Amino acid sequence: MASIRSLMAIGGVLVAAGAFAAWAQSPPAQPPMDAGPMPMHRHEGMMPMAGHAGAAGSATLPTAPGQDAFGAIQEIVHMLEADPGTDWSKVDLEALRQHLIDMNELTLKAAETPKVVDGGLEIAVIGEGRTLAAIQRMVPAWAATMNGHKGWTTKATALPNGESLTVTATDPGEIRHIRGLGFIGLMASGSHHQPHHLAMARGEFGHKH
């Protein structure tokens, strides 16, 4: 009987050892399919910061200044700062700002009445207050600058509430050109505006507008 009990004890030990070995060699249990992803507390806390850093590094910055006159002044400032010869004691950006206000008043608020005349157009440009002041500064200055351009004859005559601008030519093609441009097209003609703005900002004019 003792030998039988010994054999049974040895058999029990062998069975337990085999079960333990099988358990040790089996892969770890996987979570149920519907249990969702396992929590990643440490990594999930850091991933959003890495994502933001990558987005900031690759994002394209906006280029629009937000307002056209501000953008024109900003461009001039960059040019002045890039030029080692800029005399900052003469720079007059306020004069440029006032001129841009004049341009805004003339472009958006002045009233104009065109009349076809021999060889071109005669345009009554009128306004009041700040708009009138802009008309009185800009229209005569434009006429003086553009006289002779493309063979045009340009003349400004003062009115009680504005200016009369007459633009004529002898070439039939230029006559059609003048009439097609109209007031604001004529005022925008030529390439003198940008150099004029830079010279004004440099303080190279005695007048303010």
C-alpha positions as CSV (number, residue, x, y, z in Angstrom):
1,M,0.0,0.0,0.0
2,A,2.8,2.4,0.8
3,S,4.4,1.8,-2.6
4,I,1.0,2.5,-4.3
5,R,0.6,5.8,-2.4
6,S,4.2,6.8,-3.3
7,L,3.5,6.1,-7.0
8,M,0.3,8.1,-6.9
9,A,2.1,11.1,-5.2
10,I,4.8,11.0,-7.8
11,G,2.2,10.9,-10.6
12,G,0.4,13.9,-9.1
13,V,3.7,15.9,-9.0
14,L,4.4,15.1,-12.7
15,V,0.9,16.1,-13.8
16,A,1.2,19.5,-11.9
17,A,4.6,20.1,-13.4
18,G,3.4,19.4,-17.0
19,A,0.5,21.8,-16.5
20,F,2.8,24.5,-15.3
21,A,5.1,24.1,-18.2
22,A,2.2,24.3,-20.7
23,W,0.9,27.4,-19.1
24,A,4.4,29.1,-19.1
25,Q,4.9,28.4,-22.8
26,S,1.4,29.7,-23.9
27,P,1.2,33.3,-25.4
28,P,-0.4,36.0,-23.1
29,A,-4.1,36.3,-23.3
30,Q,-5.4,39.0,-25.7
31,P,-8.1,41.4,-24.7
32,P,-11.6,40.7,-26.2
33,M,-12.1,42.2,-29.7
34,D,-14.7,44.6,-28.4
35,A,-12.7,45.8,-25.5
36,G,-11.2,48.8,-27.4
37,P,-7.6,49.8,-27.5
38,M,-5.5,49.3,-24.3
39,P,-4.8,52.6,-22.4
40,M,-1.5,54.3,-23.2
41,H,-1.5,56.9,-20.4
42,R,2.0,58.1,-20.8
43,H,2.2,58.2,-24.6
44,E,-1.3,59.6,-25.1
45,G,-0.4,62.5,-22.9
46,M,2.7,63.4,-25.0
47,M,1.4,62.8,-28.6
48,P,-0.8,65.9,-28.9
49,M,2.2,68.2,-28.1
50,A,4.3,66.5,-30.7
51,G,1.5,66.9,-33.2
52,H,1.2,70.6,-32.5
53,A,4.9,71.2,-32.8
54,G,4.9,69.4,-36.2
55,A,1.9,71.5,-37.4
56,A,3.5,74.7,-36.3
57,G,6.8,73.9,-38.0
58,S,5.1,73.0,-41.3
59,A,2.3,75.6,-41.4
60,T,2.4,78.4,-44.0
61,L,2.2,81.9,-42.5
62,P,-0.4,84.3,-43.9
63,T,1.0,86.9,-46.3
64,A,-1.9,89.4,-46.5
65,P,-1.3,92.4,-44.3
66,G,-5.0,92.8,-43.6
67,Q,-5.4,96.3,-45.0
68,D,-4.2,97.7,-48.4
69,A,-2.7,101.0,-47.2
70,F,-1.0,99.2,-44.2
71,G,0.4,96.7,-46.7
72,A,1.8,99.5,-49.0
73,I,3.5,101.2,-46.0
74,Q,4.8,97.8,-44.8
75,E,6.4,97.2,-48.2
76,I,8.1,100.6,-48.1
77,V,9.4,100.0,-44.6
78,H,11.0,96.8,-45.7
79,M,12.6,98.6,-48.6
80,L,13.9,101.4,-46.4
81,E,15.3,98.9,-43.8
82,A,17.0,96.9,-46.5
83,D,18.8,100.0,-47.9
84,P,21.9,100.8,-45.9
85,G,21.8,104.3,-47.4
86,T,18.4,105.2,-45.9
87,D,18.6,108.5,-44.0
88,W,16.3,107.9,-41.1
89,S,16.4,111.6,-40.1
90,K,14.5,112.4,-43.4
91,V,12.1,109.5,-43.5
92,D,8.4,110.7,-43.5
93,L,6.1,107.7,-43.4
94,E,3.3,109.9,-42.1
95,A,3.4,111.9,-45.4
96,L,2.9,108.6,-47.2
97,R,0.0,107.6,-44.9
98,Q,-1.8,110.9,-45.6
99,H,-1.2,110.4,-49.4
100,L,-2.7,106.9,-49.2
101,I,-5.7,108.4,-47.4
102,D,-6.0,110.9,-50.3
103,M,-5.9,107.9,-52.8
104,N,-8.7,106.2,-50.8
105,E,-10.9,109.3,-50.8
106,L,-10.4,109.9,-54.5
107,T,-10.9,106.3,-55.5
108,L,-13.9,105.5,-53.4
109,K,-15.7,108.7,-52.6
110,A,-15.1,111.3,-55.4
111,A,-18.0,111.8,-57.8
112,E,-17.1,112.1,-61.5
113,T,-19.1,113.2,-64.5
114,P,-17.4,112.6,-67.9
115,K,-18.2,114.4,-71.1
116,V,-16.9,113.5,-74.5
117,V,-15.0,116.3,-76.1
118,D,-13.0,116.5,-79.3
119,G,-10.0,114.3,-78.9
120,G,-10.9,112.8,-75.6
121,L,-12.7,113.5,-72.3
122,E,-13.5,116.3,-70.0
123,I,-14.3,115.0,-66.5
124,A,-15.8,117.0,-63.6
125,V,-14.5,115.4,-60.3
126,I,-16.2,116.7,-57.2
127,G,-16.5,116.0,-53.5
128,E,-16.6,117.7,-50.1
129,G,-14.6,117.7,-46.9
130,R,-11.6,115.3,-46.9
131,T,-12.6,114.1,-50.4
132,L,-12.5,117.6,-51.8
133,A,-9.0,118.1,-50.4
134,A,-7.8,114.9,-51.9
135,I,-9.2,115.9,-55.3
136,Q,-7.6,119.3,-55.2
137,R,-4.2,117.7,-54.4
138,M,-4.2,114.7,-56.6
139,V,-5.9,115.7,-59.9
140,P,-3.7,118.7,-60.7
141,A,-0.6,116.8,-59.7
142,W,-1.6,113.9,-62.0
143,A,-2.3,116.3,-64.9
144,A,1.1,117.9,-64.5
145,T,2.9,114.6,-64.3
146,M,1.1,112.9,-67.2
147,N,1.1,115.7,-69.7
148,G,2.8,114.3,-72.9
149,H,2.4,110.7,-71.8
150,K,1.4,108.6,-74.9
151,G,1.0,111.9,-76.7
152,W,-1.8,113.0,-74.3
153,T,-2.6,116.6,-73.4
154,T,-3.7,116.7,-69.8
155,K,-5.0,119.8,-67.9
156,A,-6.7,120.4,-64.6
157,T,-8.9,123.4,-63.9
158,A,-10.2,124.3,-60.5
159,L,-14.0,124.0,-59.8
160,P,-15.7,125.4,-56.6
161,N,-16.2,121.8,-55.4
162,G,-13.5,119.9,-57.2
163,E,-11.4,119.8,-60.4
164,S,-12.2,119.6,-64.1
165,L,-9.8,117.2,-65.8
166,T,-9.4,117.3,-69.5
167,V,-7.4,114.6,-71.4
168,T,-7.1,114.7,-75.2
169,A,-5.0,113.2,-78.0
170,T,-4.7,113.5,-81.7
171,D,-4.1,109.8,-82.5
172,P,-7.5,108.0,-83.0
173,G,-6.3,105.0,-81.1
174,E,-5.3,107.1,-78.1
175,I,-8.6,108.9,-78.2
176,R,-10.5,105.6,-77.9
177,H,-8.0,104.6,-75.2
178,I,-8.6,107.8,-73.1
179,R,-12.4,107.4,-73.4
180,G,-12.2,103.7,-72.5
181,L,-10.1,104.3,-69.4
182,G,-12.4,106.9,-67.9
183,F,-11.5,108.9,-64.8
184,I,-10.2,106.2,-62.5
185,G,-8.4,104.3,-65.3
186,L,-6.6,107.6,-66.3
187,M,-5.6,108.2,-62.7
188,A,-4.2,104.7,-62.5
189,S,-2.3,105.0,-65.7
190,G,1.5,105.3,-65.8
191,S,4.1,103.8,-63.5
192,H,4.9,106.8,-61.4
193,H,2.8,105.9,-58.3
194,Q,5.2,103.4,-56.7
195,P,8.4,105.5,-57.2
196,H,6.5,108.5,-55.9
197,H,5.5,106.6,-52.7
198,L,9.1,105.6,-52.1
199,A,10.4,109.1,-52.6
200,M,7.7,110.5,-50.4
201,A,8.6,108.1,-47.6
202,R,12.3,109.0,-48.0
203,G,11.3,112.6,-47.3
204,E,12.4,113.8,-50.8
205,F,9.4,116.1,-51.3
206,G,8.8,119.4,-49.7
207,H,5.0,118.9,-49.7
208,K,3.2,116.4,-47.6
209,H,0.9,114.8,-50.1
